[in-house]
Amino acid sequence: MAYVLVVDDEEAIRRLLVRWLTGWGYESKEAANADAAIDIMTVEPAEIMLCDVMMPVHDGIWLAEQVRSRWPRTAVIMASSAQDMETVMKMRKQGAVDYVTKPFGREMLRQALQRASEKMQGS
């Protein structure tokens, strides 16, 4: 199973996602913000990054751009409560392989992880 980095400024959401990932057999780490995510990626790049869009200081779109330029093999899944096409297009432009709308359920996340894994294997 792939190694997934969960990036979200809400601790309760990070903990829930890590619990789901662990239950599905993924290795996972968590970061509370974009800067912490970059620090983790520098030491141990994730194969998949699940990232919230709205975070303080640097948002998820900024983080996705950094990850795509420094770790192009990392598949990025963006998560947001925003459902407008402009946000989705920005995420796609920054290299996100998938987008899930909050609140999302276990099955929606599992499917997004599957698509990200397939994308990784195809690159």
N, CA, C and O atoms as a MOPAC input file, in Angstrom:
PM7 MOZYME 1SCF
protein

 N      0.83700 1    -1.19900 1     0.00000 1
 C      0.00000 1     0.00000 1     0.00000 1
 C      0.87400 1     1.25200 1     0.00000 1
 O      2.01100 1     1.23400 1     0.47200 1
 N      0.33500 1     2.31000 1    -0.52400 1
 C      1.06600 1     3.56500 1    -0.64000 1
 C      1.19200 1     4.28200 1     0.70500 1
 O      0.42900 1     4.03900 1     1.64000 1
 N      2.16800 1     5.16000 1     0.76600 1
 C      2.36500 1     6.03700 1     1.92400 1
 C      1.63900 1     7.35200 1     1.62700 1
 O      1.89900 1     7.99500 1     0.61000 1
 N      0.72300 1     7.74600 1     2.52700 1
 C     -0.12800 1     8.91300 1     2.33100 1
 C      0.18200 1     9.97000 1     3.38600 1
 O      0.24300 1     9.67000 1     4.57800 1
 N      0.37500 1    11.20300 1     2.94100 1
 C      0.53700 1    12.33500 1     3.84700 1
 C     -0.78200 1    13.10100 1     3.88700 1
 O     -1.26300 1    13.56600 1     2.85400 1
 N     -1.36500 1    13.23200 1     5.07400 1
 C     -2.61700 1    13.95600 1     5.27300 1
 C     -2.28300 1    15.35700 1     5.76900 1
 O     -1.62400 1    15.51600 1     6.79600 1
 N     -2.74000 1    16.37600 1     5.03600 1
 C     -2.45100 1    17.76100 1     5.39400 1
 C     -3.77400 1    18.49700 1     5.59400 1
 O     -4.52600 1    18.71800 1     4.64500 1
 N     -4.04200 1    18.87000 1     6.83600 1
 C     -5.27400 1    19.58800 1     7.16900 1
 C     -5.03000 1    20.34800 1     8.46200 1
 O     -4.41600 1    19.81700 1     9.38700 1
 N     -5.50600 1    21.58500 1     8.53600 1
 C     -5.29600 1    22.37900 1     9.74500 1
 C     -6.23700 1    21.98300 1    10.87800 1
 O     -6.05400 1    22.44200 1    12.00600 1
 N     -7.22800 1    21.15100 1    10.61600 1
 C     -8.14400 1    20.68900 1    11.65900 1
 C     -7.69200 1    19.32800 1    12.17700 1
 O     -7.74200 1    18.32400 1    11.46600 1
 N     -7.25100 1    19.31900 1    13.43500 1
 C     -6.69200 1    18.10100 1    14.02400 1
 C     -7.67200 1    16.93600 1    14.01100 1
 O     -7.28000 1    15.80700 1    13.71500 1
 N     -8.92700 1    17.18600 1    14.32300 1
 C     -9.91200 1    16.09800 1    14.37200 1
 C    -10.06300 1    15.42600 1    13.00600 1
 O    -10.20100 1    14.20500 1    12.92500 1
 N    -10.03800 1    16.21100 1    11.95000 1
 C    -10.14100 1    15.65000 1    10.59700 1
 C     -8.90100 1    14.83900 1    10.26900 1
 O     -9.00400 1    13.73400 1     9.73600 1
 N     -7.71700 1    15.38200 1    10.58500 1
 C     -6.47500 1    14.62700 1    10.33200 1
 C     -6.50900 1    13.28300 1    11.03100 1
 O     -6.20400 1    12.25600 1    10.42600 1
 N     -6.88000 1    13.28500 1    12.30600 1
 C     -6.89400 1    12.03900 1    13.09300 1
 C     -7.86700 1    11.02100 1    12.49900 1
 O     -7.55400 1     9.83400 1    12.41000 1
 N     -9.05200 1    11.49300 1    12.09100 1
 C    -10.03800 1    10.59900 1    11.49600 1
 C     -9.50200 1     9.99200 1    10.20400 1
 O     -9.61600 1     8.78500 1     9.99000 1
 N     -8.92200 1    10.81300 1     9.35100 1
 C     -8.40000 1    10.33000 1     8.07400 1
 C     -7.26000 1     9.33300 1     8.27700 1
 O     -7.19600 1     8.31100 1     7.59500 1
 N     -6.36900 1     9.62900 1     9.21000 1
 C     -5.26700 1     8.70500 1     9.50500 1
 C     -5.81700 1     7.37300 1    10.01900 1
 O     -5.30200 1     6.31000 1     9.67000 1
 N     -6.85000 1     7.43000 1    10.83700 1
 C     -7.46400 1     6.19600 1    11.33900 1
 C     -8.04900 1     5.37600 1    10.19000 1
 O     -7.86500 1     4.16000 1    10.14300 1
 N     -8.75000 1     6.02900 1     9.26800 1
 C     -9.29200 1     5.32700 1     8.10400 1
 C     -8.16400 1     4.71700 1     7.27700 1
 O     -8.21700 1     3.54300 1     6.91300 1
 N     -7.14200 1     5.52400 1     6.98300 1
 C     -6.02900 1     5.05500 1     6.15600 1
 C     -5.33900 1     3.85100 1     6.78300 1
 O     -5.04400 1     2.87300 1     6.09500 1
 N     -5.08200 1     3.92000 1     8.07500 1
 C     -4.43500 1     2.82000 1     8.78900 1
 C     -5.29400 1     1.56000 1     8.70300 1
 O     -4.77900 1     0.46200 1     8.49300 1
 N     -6.58200 1     1.72500 1     8.86600 1
 C     -7.50300 1     0.59100 1     8.77300 1
 C     -7.50800 1    -0.05700 1     7.40300 1
 O     -7.77000 1    -1.25400 1     7.28300 1
 N     -7.22000 1     0.72200 1     6.36300 1
 C     -7.17100 1     0.19300 1     4.99900 1
 C     -5.78700 1    -0.32500 1     4.62400 1
 O     -5.58700 1    -0.81400 1     3.51200 1
 N     -4.83300 1    -0.21900 1     5.54700 1
 C     -3.49700 1    -0.74000 1     5.28600 1
 C     -2.48900 1     0.25800 1     4.74800 1
 O     -1.37700 1    -0.13100 1     4.39200 1
 N     -2.84600 1     1.53700 1     4.67800 1
 C     -1.90300 1     2.55000 1     4.21300 1
 C     -0.98700 1     2.96800 1     5.35600 1
 O     -1.40600 1     3.01400 1     6.51300 1
 N      0.25400 1     3.27000 1     5.02800 1
 C      1.13500 1     3.95900 1     5.96900 1
 C      0.77100 1     5.43300 1     5.83300 1
 O      0.57000 1     5.91100 1     4.71700 1
 N      0.68100 1     6.16000 1     6.94000 1
 C      0.31200 1     7.56300 1     6.81800 1
 C      1.02100 1     8.42100 1     7.85500 1
 O      1.39700 1     7.96300 1     8.93400 1
 N      1.18500 1     9.67800 1     7.48500 1
 C      1.69400 1    10.70400 1     8.38200 1
 C      0.75600 1    11.88200 1     8.24600 1
 O     -0.04900 1    11.95000 1     7.31700 1
 N      0.86800 1    12.82000 1     9.19000 1
 C     -0.01400 1    13.97200 1     9.13400 1
 C      0.76400 1    15.26400 1     9.34300 1
 O      1.79000 1    15.29900 1    10.02200 1
 N      0.23900 1    16.32600 1     8.73300 1
 C      0.81300 1    17.66300 1     8.88200 1
 C     -0.32200 1    18.65300 1     9.08100 1
 O     -1.37300 1    18.54500 1     8.44900 1
 N     -0.10100 1    19.62400 1     9.96900 1
 C     -1.14000 1    20.60100 1    10.30400 1
 C     -1.17000 1    21.79600 1     9.34900 1
 O     -2.11900 1    22.58100 1     9.36500 1
 N     -0.12400 1    21.93600 1     8.51100 1
 C     -0.08900 1    23.06600 1     7.58200 1
 C      0.88000 1    22.76800 1     6.43900 1
 O      1.56900 1    21.74800 1     6.43800 1
 N      0.91700 1    23.67200 1     5.47800 1
 C      1.74200 1    23.46700 1     4.28400 1
 C      3.23100 1    23.41200 1     4.60700 1
 O      3.95900 1    22.60400 1     4.03100 1
 N      3.69000 1    24.26100 1     5.51800 1
 C      5.11300 1    24.27000 1     5.85800 1
 C      5.53800 1    22.94700 1     6.49400 1
 O      6.60000 1    22.41300 1     6.17300 1
 N      4.70800 1    22.41800 1     7.39900 1
 C      5.00600 1    21.12300 1     8.02100 1
 C      4.99100 1    20.01500 1     6.97200 1
 O      5.79600 1    19.08700 1     7.03700 1
 N      4.08400 1    20.10900 1     6.01300 1
 C      4.02600 1    19.10800 1     4.94100 1
 C      5.30200 1    19.12100 1     4.10500 1
 O      5.82800 1    18.06100 1     3.76400 1
 N      5.80200 1    20.30700 1     3.77400 1
 C      7.05400 1    20.41700 1     3.00700 1
 C      8.19900 1    19.80200 1     3.80300 1
 O      9.02900 1    19.08400 1     3.24300 1
 N      8.25000 1    20.07800 1     5.11000 1
 C      9.30400 1    19.49300 1     5.95700 1
 C      9.25700 1    17.96800 1     5.91600 1
 O     10.29400 1    17.31900 1     5.77800 1
 N      8.06400 1    17.39500 1     6.03600 1
 C      7.91600 1    15.93300 1     6.00100 1
 C      8.29600 1    15.39600 1     4.63000 1
 O      9.00900 1    14.39700 1     4.53100 1
 N      7.82700 1    16.04800 1     3.57400 1
 C      8.12500 1    15.59000 1     2.20800 1
 C      9.62300 1    15.63400 1     1.93300 1
 O     10.13600 1    14.77800 1     1.21300 1
 N     10.32700 1    16.60000 1     2.48500 1
 C     11.76500 1    16.71700 1     2.26700 1
 C     12.50600 1    15.50600 1     2.82900 1
 O     13.48400 1    15.03900 1     2.24500 1
 N     12.03000 1    15.00400 1     3.96400 1
 C     12.66000 1    13.84400 1     4.60700 1
 C     12.17700 1    12.53700 1     4.00100 1
 O     12.97300 1    11.63900 1     3.72600 1
 N     10.86800 1    12.43400 1     3.79200 1
 C     10.27700 1    11.19200 1     3.28900 1
 C      9.09500 1    11.52000 1     2.38000 1
 O      7.96500 1    11.62600 1     2.85600 1
 N      9.33900 1    11.68100 1     1.07800 1
 C      8.25500 1    12.04400 1     0.16100 1
 C      7.13300 1    10.99800 1     0.15700 1
 O      7.38000 1     9.79400 1     0.08700 1
 N      5.91000 1    11.49100 1     0.23300 1
 C      4.74500 1    10.61700 1     0.18900 1
 C      4.44400 1    10.23200 1    -1.25100 1
 O      4.76500 1    10.96300 1    -2.18800 1
 N      3.82600 1     9.07500 1    -1.40700 1
 C      3.37100 1     8.65800 1    -2.73400 1
 C      2.05700 1     9.34100 1    -3.08300 1
 O      1.78400 1     9.64400 1    -4.24400 1
 N      1.24200 1     9.57900 1    -2.04200 1
 C     -0.02900 1    10.28500 1    -2.20500 1
 C     -0.12400 1    11.34200 1    -1.10200 1
 O      0.21400 1    11.08000 1     0.05300 1
 N     -0.58500 1    12.52600 1    -1.47000 1
 C     -0.84100 1    13.55600 1    -0.46800 1
 C     -2.31600 1    13.92000 1    -0.54200 1
 O     -2.83000 1    14.25700 1    -1.60900 1
 N     -2.99100 1    13.84800 1     0.60300 1
 C     -4.38500 1    14.26300 1     0.72600 1
 C     -4.36900 1    15.60700 1     1.43200 1
 O     -3.97800 1    15.69300 1     2.59600 1
 N     -4.78700 1    16.64900 1     0.74300 1
 C     -4.55900 1    18.01000 1     1.22700 1
 C     -5.83100 1    18.85400 1     1.23000 1
 O     -6.56600 1    18.89600 1     0.24300 1
 N     -6.07500 1    19.52000 1     2.34500 1
 C     -7.16800 1    20.47900 1     2.44500 1
 C     -6.80100 1    21.70700 1     1.61600 1
 O     -5.63100 1    22.08000 1     1.53400 1
 N     -7.79600 1    22.32500 1     1.00800 1
 C     -7.54200 1    23.52900 1     0.21400 1
 C     -7.38700 1    24.75600 1     1.11500 1
 O     -6.43300 1    25.52000 1     0.96900 1
 N     -8.32100 1    24.93800 1     2.03800 1
 C     -8.33400 1    26.14000 1     2.87300 1
 C     -7.53600 1    25.91100 1     4.15500 1
 O     -7.98800 1    25.21800 1     5.06700 1
 N     -6.33800 1    26.50700 1     4.21000 1
 C     -5.47600 1    26.44700 1     5.38600 1
 C     -4.84500 1    27.81700 1     5.58100 1
 O     -4.66900 1    28.55600 1     4.61300 1
 N     -4.50100 1    28.16900 1     6.81700 1
 C     -3.86200 1    29.47300 1     7.05000 1
 C     -2.45100 1    29.53100 1     6.46400 1
 O     -1.83400 1    28.49300 1     6.22400 1
 N     -1.96100 1    30.69400 1     6.24200 1
 C     -0.64200 1    31.03700 1     5.69600 1
 C     -0.54500 1    30.59500 1     4.23500 1
 O     -0.71800 1    31.42100 1     3.33900 1
 N     -0.27500 1    29.31500 1     3.97200 1
 C     -0.22500 1    28.79500 1     2.59400 1
 C     -1.39100 1    27.84200 1     2.40700 1
 O     -1.56700 1    26.91000 1     3.19100 1
 N     -2.18900 1    28.07100 1     1.37000 1
 C     -3.32500 1    27.18200 1     1.14200 1
 C     -2.89700 1    25.91500 1     0.40000 1
 O     -1.74300 1    25.76900 1    -0.00200 1
 N     -3.84300 1    25.01900 1     0.23200 1
 C     -3.55400 1    23.74000 1    -0.40300 1
 C     -3.15600 1    23.86400 1    -1.85900 1
 O     -2.39200 1    23.04100 1    -2.36300 1
 N     -3.65800 1    24.87200 1    -2.54000 1
 C     -3.28600 1    25.06700 1    -3.94600 1
 C     -1.80900 1    25.44900 1    -4.03500 1
 O     -1.09200 1    24.96400 1    -4.91100 1
 N     -1.35600 1    26.31400 1    -3.13300 1
 C      0.07100 1    26.65700 1    -3.07000 1
 C      0.89600 1    25.39500 1    -2.78700 1
 O      1.92100 1    25.15800 1    -3.42600 1
 N      0.44000 1    24.59700 1    -1.82900 1
 C      1.16100 1    23.38300 1    -1.47700 1
 C      1.20700 1    22.40600 1    -2.65100 1
 O      2.24400 1    21.79700 1    -2.91200 1
 N      0.09400 1    22.25700 1    -3.35200 1
 C      0.06500 1    21.35300 1    -4.51200 1
 C      1.08500 1    21.80000 1    -5.55800 1
 O      1.75700 1    20.96400 1    -6.16300 1
 N      1.20400 1    23.10600 1    -5.77500 1
 C      2.18400 1    23.63200 1    -6.74000 1
 C      3.60900 1    23.27900 1    -6.29800 1
 O      4.42800 1    22.86900 1    -7.11900 1
 N      3.90400 1    23.43700 1    -5.00100 1
 C      5.23100 1    23.11400 1    -4.48300 1
 C      5.53400 1    21.62400 1    -4.64800 1
 O      6.62900 1    21.24000 1    -5.05900 1
 N      4.55900 1    20.80800 1    -4.32300 1
 C      4.74800 1    19.35400 1    -4.41400 1
 C      4.93900 1    18.93000 1    -5.86400 1
 O      5.81400 1    18.11600 1    -6.15700 1
 N      4.13900 1    19.46600 1    -6.77100 1
 C      4.26500 1    19.09400 1    -8.19200 1
 C      5.64500 1    19.47400 1    -8.73300 1
 O      6.21300 1    18.73800 1    -9.54000 1
 N      6.18900 1    20.61500 1    -8.29600 1
 C      7.49100 1    21.03400 1    -8.82700 1
 C      8.64900 1    20.25900 1    -8.19800 1
 O      9.64700 1    19.99800 1    -8.87000 1
 N      8.53300 1    19.88700 1    -6.92000 1
 C      9.64500 1    19.21700 1    -6.23100 1
 C      9.52900 1    17.70000 1    -6.19400 1
 O     10.54000 1    16.99800 1    -6.20000 1
 N      8.30100 1    17.19300 1    -6.15700 1
 C      8.06500 1    15.74200 1    -6.07900 1
 C      6.98500 1    15.37300 1    -7.10000 1
 O      5.85900 1    15.05700 1    -6.71800 1
 N      7.31400 1    15.41000 1    -8.38200 1
 C      6.30300 1    15.22200 1    -9.42900 1
 C      5.63600 1    13.84200 1    -9.42500 1
 O      4.57500 1    13.67700 1   -10.02600 1
 N      6.22900 1    12.86500 1    -8.76900 1
 C      5.61800 1    11.53000 1    -8.73500 1
 C      4.56700 1    11.39000 1    -7.63400 1
 O      3.84300 1    10.39500 1    -7.60200 1
 N      4.47100 1    12.36800 1    -6.73400 1
 C      3.46900 1    12.33300 1    -5.66800 1
 C      2.10500 1    12.68900 1    -6.25400 1
 O      1.94500 1    13.73700 1    -6.88000 1
 N      1.13600 1    11.81900 1    -6.04800 1
 C     -0.23400 1    12.06900 1    -6.49800 1
 C     -0.93200 1    12.91900 1    -5.43000 1
 O     -0.94100 1    12.55800 1    -4.25300 1
 N     -1.50700 1    14.03300 1    -5.84200 1
 C     -2.14300 1    14.96200 1    -4.90800 1
 C     -3.66200 1    14.87200 1    -5.04700 1
 O     -4.21400 1    15.01700 1    -6.13700 1
 N     -4.32600 1    14.62700 1    -3.90500 1
 C     -5.78500 1    14.65800 1    -3.82700 1
 C     -6.14700 1    15.87200 1    -2.99200 1
 O     -5.68000 1    16.01000 1    -1.86100 1
 N     -6.96400 1    16.74400 1    -3.53300 1
 C     -7.38100 1    17.94600 1    -2.82200 1
 C     -8.75800 1    17.72100 1    -2.20400 1
 O     -9.60900 1    17.04100 1    -2.77700 1
 N     -8.95900 1    18.30600 1    -1.02000 1
 C    -10.23900 1    18.21000 1    -0.32400 1
 C    -10.70600 1    19.61500 1     0.03900 1
 O     -9.93600 1    20.41600 1     0.56800 1
 N    -11.97100 1    19.90700 1    -0.24900 1
 C    -12.49400 1    21.23200 1     0.04900 1
 C    -14.00500 1    21.20200 1     0.16900 1
 O    -14.67500 1    20.34400 1    -0.40600 1
 N    -14.52400 1    22.14500 1     0.91800 1
 C    -15.97600 1    22.29700 1     0.97400 1
 C    -16.46300 1    23.15300 1    -0.19700 1
 O    -17.66100 1    23.20400 1    -0.47700 1
 N    -15.53900 1    23.81900 1    -0.87500 1
 C    -15.89400 1    24.62500 1    -2.05500 1
 C    -16.25000 1    23.70300 1    -3.21400 1
 O    -15.56900 1    22.70900 1    -3.47000 1
 N    -17.31800 1    24.04800 1    -3.89900 1
 C    -17.75800 1    23.21500 1    -5.01300 1
 C    -17.77100 1    23.98200 1    -6.32800 1
 O    -18.34700 1    23.51800 1    -7.31200 1
 N    -17.14000 1    25.15300 1    -6.35200 1
 C    -17.17300 1    25.93400 1    -7.58400 1
 C    -16.11700 1    25.44300 1    -8.57100 1
 O    -15.05200 1    24.96600 1    -8.17700 1
 N    -16.42500 1    25.56800 1    -9.83700 1
 C    -15.55000 1    25.06500 1   -10.90200 1
 C    -14.21700 1    25.79600 1   -10.93800 1
 O    -13.20500 1    25.19400 1   -11.29700 1
 N    -14.18500 1    27.06200 1   -10.58100 1
 C    -12.93000 1    27.81600 1   -10.59300 1
 C    -11.90700 1    27.18600 1    -9.64700 1
 O    -10.73600 1    27.04100 1    -9.99900 1
 N    -12.35700 1    26.81000 1    -8.44400 1
 C    -11.46700 1    26.16100 1    -7.47900 1
 C    -10.99500 1    24.81900 1    -8.01600 1
 O     -9.81300 1    24.48900 1    -7.91800 1
 N    -11.90500 1    24.05000 1    -8.57700 1
 C    -11.55200 1    22.74100 1    -9.13100 1
 C    -10.52800 1    22.91100 1   -10.25500 1
 O     -9.55900 1    22.15500 1   -10.32500 1
 N    -10.73200 1    23.88900 1   -11.12900 1
 C     -9.80600 1    24.11000 1   -12.24000 1
 C     -8.42900 1    24.53400 1   -11.73700 1
 O     -7.41600 1    24.09800 1   -12.28400 1
 N     -8.37500 1    25.38400 1   -10.69500 1
 C     -7.08500 1    25.77300 1   -10.11400 1
 C     -6.35700 1    24.55000 1    -9.57500 1
 O     -5.14700 1    24.40700 1    -9.75500 1
 N     -7.09800 1    23.67400 1    -8.91600 1
 C     -6.47600 1    22.46800 1    -8.35400 1
 C     -5.94600 1    21.56500 1    -9.45700 1
 O     -4.84300 1    21.02800 1    -9.34600 1
 N     -6.71700 1    21.39500 1   -10.50900 1
 C     -6.26400 1    20.57000 1   -11.63800 1
 C     -5.01300 1    21.18100 1   -12.27600 1
 O     -4.07200 1    20.46900 1   -12.62800 1
 N     -5.01600 1    22.50300 1   -12.42000 1
 C     -3.87300 1    23.19900 1   -13.01800 1
 C     -2.61000 1    22.98400 1   -12.19000 1
 O     -1.51000 1    22.88900 1   -12.73500 1
 N     -2.77500 1    22.90900 1   -10.86700 1
 C     -1.61800 1    22.69500 1    -9.98600 1
 C     -1.25000 1    21.22300 1    -9.86300 1
 O     -0.36300 1    20.87000 1    -9.08700 1
 N     -1.91300 1    20.37200 1   -10.61200 1
 C     -1.49900 1    18.97900 1   -10.66000 1
 C     -2.26400 1    18.02100 1    -9.77100 1
 O     -1.85500 1    16.87000 1    -9.62000 1
 N     -3.36700 1    18.46300 1    -9.17700 1
 C     -4.15100 1    17.53400 1    -8.36300 1
 C     -4.72600 1    16.44600 1    -9.26000 1
 O     -5.28000 1    16.73500 1   -10.32100 1
 N     -4.59300 1    15.19300 1    -8.83000 1
 C     -5.12800 1    14.09000 1    -9.61800 1
 C     -6.58500 1    13.81700 1    -9.28700 1
 O     -7.29100 1    13.16600 1   -10.05600 1
 N     -7.03500 1    14.31900 1    -8.13500 1
 C     -8.42400 1    14.11300 1    -7.75700 1
 C     -8.85300 1    15.20700 1    -6.78300 1
 O     -8.03000 1    15.94100 1    -6.23600 1
 N    -10.15700 1    15.29100 1    -6.58800 1
 C    -10.76200 1    16.32000 1    -5.75300 1
 C    -11.95300 1    15.69100 1    -5.03900 1
 O    -12.82700 1    15.11000 1    -5.68200 1
 N    -11.98900 1    15.80500 1    -3.71100 1
 C    -13.13700 1    15.31800 1    -2.95800 1
 C    -13.76500 1    16.50000 1    -2.21900 1
 O    -13.06600 1    17.36700 1    -1.69300 1
 N    -15.09300 1    16.51400 1    -2.19100 1
 C    -15.82600 1    17.59600 1    -1.54700 1
 C    -16.15100 1    17.22200 1    -0.10900 1
 O    -16.70200 1    16.15500 1     0.16200 1
 N    -15.79800 1    18.12400 1     0.81500 1
 C    -16.10300 1    17.91700 1     2.22900 1
 C    -17.56900 1    18.24200 1     2.48300 1
 O    -18.10000 1    19.15700 1     1.85200 1
 N    -18.22500 1    17.54800 1     3.35800 1
 C    -17.72400 1    16.36300 1     4.05500 1
 C    -17.82100 1    15.14800 1     3.13500 1
 O    -18.83200 1    14.94500 1     2.46200 1
 N    -16.77300 1    14.35600 1     3.11400 1
 C    -16.78000 1    13.16200 1     2.27500 1
 C    -16.78600 1    11.93000 1     3.16900 1
 O    -16.32400 1    11.95700 1     4.31000 1
 N    -17.31600 1    10.86800 1     2.62000 1
 C    -17.39500 1     9.61200 1     3.35700 1
 C    -16.22800 1     8.70200 1     3.05300 1
 O    -15.39500 1     8.99200 1     2.19400 1
 N    -16.18300 1     7.60300 1     3.76800 1
 C    -15.10000 1     6.63100 1     3.61500 1
 C    -14.99300 1     6.11100 1     2.18500 1
 O    -13.89400 1     6.00300 1     1.64300 1
 N    -16.12800 1     5.79000 1     1.57700 1
 C    -16.09300 1     5.20200 1     0.23100 1
 C    -15.59100 1     6.20000 1    -0.80600 1
 O    -14.83700 1     5.82600 1    -1.70400 1
 N    -15.99900 1     7.46600 1    -0.69400 1
 C    -15.51800 1     8.48900 1    -1.62400 1
 C    -13.99900 1     8.63600 1    -1.51300 1
 O    -13.30400 1     8.74800 1    -2.52300 1
 N    -13.49000 1     8.63400 1    -0.27900 1
 C    -12.05000 1     8.74000 1    -0.08600 1
 C    -11.34100 1     7.50400 1    -0.62000 1
 O    -10.30400 1     7.61800 1    -1.27300 1
 N    -11.88300 1     6.34300 1    -0.35200 1
 C    -11.26100 1     5.10000 1    -0.82700 1
 C    -11.15200 1     5.10500 1    -2.35800 1
 O    -10.13200 1     4.69800 1    -2.91400 1
 N    -12.20500 1     5.56500 1    -3.02900 1
 C    -12.18100 1     5.62800 1    -4.49300 1
 C    -11.14100 1     6.63600 1    -4.99000 1
 O    -10.44100 1     6.37400 1    -5.96800 1
 N    -11.03900 1     7.78300 1    -4.32100 1
 C    -10.03900 1     8.78300 1    -4.70900 1
 C     -8.62700 1     8.23300 1    -4.52500 1
 O     -7.75600 1     8.47200 1    -5.36100 1
 N     -8.39600 1     7.50300 1    -3.44600 1
 C     -7.08300 1     6.88600 1    -3.20900 1
 C     -6.77300 1     5.85300 1    -4.27800 1
 O     -5.63500 1     5.74900 1    -4.73500 1
 N     -7.77900 1     5.09000 1    -4.67800 1
 C     -7.58800 1     4.09600 1    -5.74500 1
 C     -7.19700 1     4.77500 1    -7.04700 1
 O     -6.27200 1     4.33300 1    -7.72900 1
 N     -7.90400 1     5.85800 1    -7.39500 1
 C     -7.57800 1     6.59300 1    -8.63200 1
 C     -6.16700 1     7.17800 1    -8.54700 1
 O     -5.42600 1     7.14600 1    -9.52900 1
 N     -5.79300 1     7.70600 1    -7.39300 1
 C     -4.44800 1     8.26700 1    -7.22000 1
 C     -3.39800 1     7.17900 1    -7.36100 1
 O     -2.36000 1     7.39700 1    -7.98500 1
 N     -3.65600 1     6.01400 1    -6.79000 1
 C     -2.70100 1     4.89300 1    -6.90100 1
 C     -2.54800 1     4.46700 1    -8.34900 1
 O     -1.43800 1     4.18900 1    -8.80400 1
 N     -3.65200 1     4.41400 1    -9.07100 1
 C     -3.58900 1     4.04900 1   -10.49800 1
 C     -2.80700 1     5.08000 1   -11.28900 1
 O     -2.02600 1     4.73100 1   -12.17400 1
 N     -3.01600 1     6.34800 1   -10.97100 1
 C     -2.28700 1     7.42800 1   -11.64900 1
 C     -0.78900 1     7.32000 1   -11.37800 1
 O      0.02900 1     7.50000 1   -12.28000 1
 N     -0.43700 1     7.02100 1   -10.11200 1
 C      0.97800 1     6.86400 1    -9.74400 1
 C      1.62500 1     5.73500 1   -10.53000 1
 O      2.74200 1     5.87600 1   -11.03000 1
 N      0.92900 1     4.62800 1   -10.63600 1
 C      1.48900 1     3.46100 1   -11.31100 1
 C      1.62900 1     3.69800 1   -12.80600 1
 O      2.47900 1     3.09400 1   -13.46000 1
 N      0.79300 1     4.58200 1   -13.34600 1
 C      0.86500 1     4.88600 1   -14.77400 1
 C      1.93700 1     5.88500 1   -15.12400 1
 O      2.25200 1     6.06500 1   -16.30000 1
 N      2.52100 1     6.55600 1   -14.10200 1
 C      3.53900 1     7.59300 1   -14.40000 1
 C      4.93200 1     7.04700 1   -14.42200 1
 O      5.88400 1     7.79100 1   -14.65600 1

